[in-house]
Amino acid sequence: KSGPAAGTGEESLHHEIQKLKEKKRMLEREISQLISGGYSEDEMEEHISLLHEYNDIKDVGQMLLGKLAVIRGVTSKELYPEFGLDVND
């Protein structure tokens, strides 16, 4: 392609690449700080894995809560106290 649209697309991609490179540098700095703070890369990977598992379980819980709310004809938030949940969770 040629013309102004092609240049704009290239500029946009170049800008996006620069943003990703900066994000990579920032994440590398954070990882270095965590490692110097006593965390190992394996511990961080395990922590991330556990967070993913927690989020998956929470998603299933939210889905079940939503289905129960539909059956009872109430909102999901109205069920939170019954199950000892905080609305901000």
Rosetta blueprint (number, residue, H / E / L):
1 K L
2 S L
3 G L
4 P H
5 A H
6 A H
7 G H
8 T H
9 G H
10 E H
11 E H
12 S H
13 L H
14 H H
15 H H
16 E H
17 I H
18 Q H
19 K H
20 L H
21 K H
22 E H
23 K H
24 K H
25 R H
26 M H
27 L H
28 E H
29 R H
30 E H
31 I H
32 S H
33 Q H
34 L H
35 I H
36 S H
37 G L
38 G L
39 Y L
40 S L
41 E H
42 D H
43 E H
44 M H
45 E H
46 E H
47 H H
48 I H
49 S H
50 L H
51 L H
52 H H
53 E H
54 Y H
55 N H
56 D H
57 I H
58 K H
59 D H
60 V H
61 G H
62 Q H
63 M H
64 L H
65 L H
66 G H
67 K H
68 L H
69 A H
70 V H
71 I H
72 R H
73 G L
74 V L
75 T L
76 S H
77 K H
78 E H
79 L H
80 Y L
81 P H
82 E H
83 F H
84 G L
85 L L
86 D L
87 V L
88 N L
89 D L
